[in-house]
Amino acid sequence: MLFRSRYVTRVLNRGQRVTAASPEYFARHGKPQSPEDLVRHRCIASPLFPVWPYNMKGKRVEIAVRGPLVLTGGDAVREAALLGLGVVQSNWWTVHHDIARGALIEVLKPYALEGQPISVVYPHTRRVPHKLRVMIDFLVEITRVQPGGALVRNVLK
């Protein structure tokens, strides 16, 4: 028997996990050169991600991190990094604007693994309501990545 979901999942994009901290944090504590260096840094983790995954020589390695804060929610983790409280690992979507403007500095990029896809999930119907279609189109536009990894920035023109 074939099972058909009542929902449609549309992947908007995929991106790497990003390890970053503020320039002020790195000025005080130095930059980690490898994932193992994180054991000597103030890492801001979440209860869902107490270990951070990395790619080391083609193998997935998980580093148990510790630090002054354990926070729930990407926005709280991002804010703590912006305040210089420690190193964070997040999906690229949460921190890419801060990295682009220099408020956060990405480290350990050669070791980064692909993160979970960012998706939109909506009920399966024959005809998608106009307001839902507009919202989906907007999400597709703001998460679209150009060749080379740059985000499309002129979404509201």
N, C-alpha and C positions, 0 to 999 in steps of 0.2 A: 504494500500500500504506500503510495506516494504522499508525503506530508507537505502541505503548502502553508507557509507562514502567513499570518494575517498582517504582517508588517513588512515594509520595504526598508532595506538598509542601503544608504548611498554613502560610500566612502568619499569624503571631501578631500583628504590628503593624508599622507603619511610623513612623518618627520622623525629625525633622530632625537634621542634623549640628549639633553644639553646639561653640562655641568658648568656652573658659573658662580661668580661672586662679584661684589662691587670692587672698583679700583682701590677704595680705601681699605677694604679687608685685605686685598693682596699686598698693599703697601706695608701693612702691619705684620702679616703672617707669611708672605711669599706665596708663589703659585705652585700647586702640585704639578709634578712632571710626569707622574704615572698614577694610575688608580690606587696603587698601594700607598702612595703618599697621603691619601685622604685620612688614614688612621691617625695622622698627626695634625689634622685640621678640625676646625669647629664646623661640623656639618649640620645642616638643618634638614632633618628627615621627616617623614610622615609615618603614622602607624601602619599604613598600607605598604610602605616601601622602606623598611629598615635596612635593606641591602640594596646597593646600586649596581646594576649590571653594566659590564663593559666587554669589549671585544679585545682579547689579548692573543695575538698570533693565531687568529682564526677560531679561538675558543671563547665561549661565554664564561666570564668570571664575575662572581658577585662579591662585592666589598661591603662588609658590615660597617656602617658608619655610626658615629656618635657625635653628640654636640650639645649645646646649651638648650636647644628647643626641639620639640617634636610637635609639628603642626599638621592640622587637617585642612586640606584645601589648597589648590594651586595658587590662588591669590594671596593667601597668608604667607606661603613659602616665598613667593616672589617679593612681597613687601619686606620680609625679614632680610632677604638678600640685598635689596635696595638700601636698607638701613645699615648694611655692613656687618650684620650679625653672624655671617658664616657663608659657607659654600652650600649651594643647592644643586639638586638634579631635578630637572623638570622636562616636560615636553617642550619642544621648540616653539610651539604656538604661544605659550604663556610668556616667554621671555624674549622673543626675537626682536620686538620693538626696543626693549631696553638695551639689548646688545647693539643694535644698529645705532642708537644714539649715545653709546658709550657709558651708560649708567651701570651696566653689568659687563663683565669680561668673560668670554667663554674659554674654558680650559679643557684639556684632555680630549680634544676633538678627534684625534686619530683613533681613539679607543671607543668612540660613541657607537651605540647600537640603535637600530631603528626602534622607535617607540610605537605605542599603540596607535592605530589609525583614528583620525577624527572623523566621525560619521554623523549623519542625520538619519533618524529612524522615524517613520511615519506609517499610518495605517494604509494597508493595501486597498485601493478603491479603483474602480474603472475610470473615474474622473476625479482628478485631484482638485480640490477647491482652489479658487484663484488666490486667496490670501496665503494658503499653504505653498502654492507654486511660487509666489513672489518671495516668500521667506526662504525657500530652498534655493532659488536662484541667487538671492543675496548671499547666503552662506557659501554657495559654490564660488561666487565672485570674490568674496573677501578672503577665502582660503586658497585661492588659485596661486600656484607657484609657477613663475616663468622658468624657462630653461636656464640652468645655472643656479637655481635655488632662490632667486629673488622673488619676494612677494609682489603681487600686483598692488600698487599703491593708489591708483586713481579710481577707486571703486565708487566714490560719491560724486563723480563729475557728471 
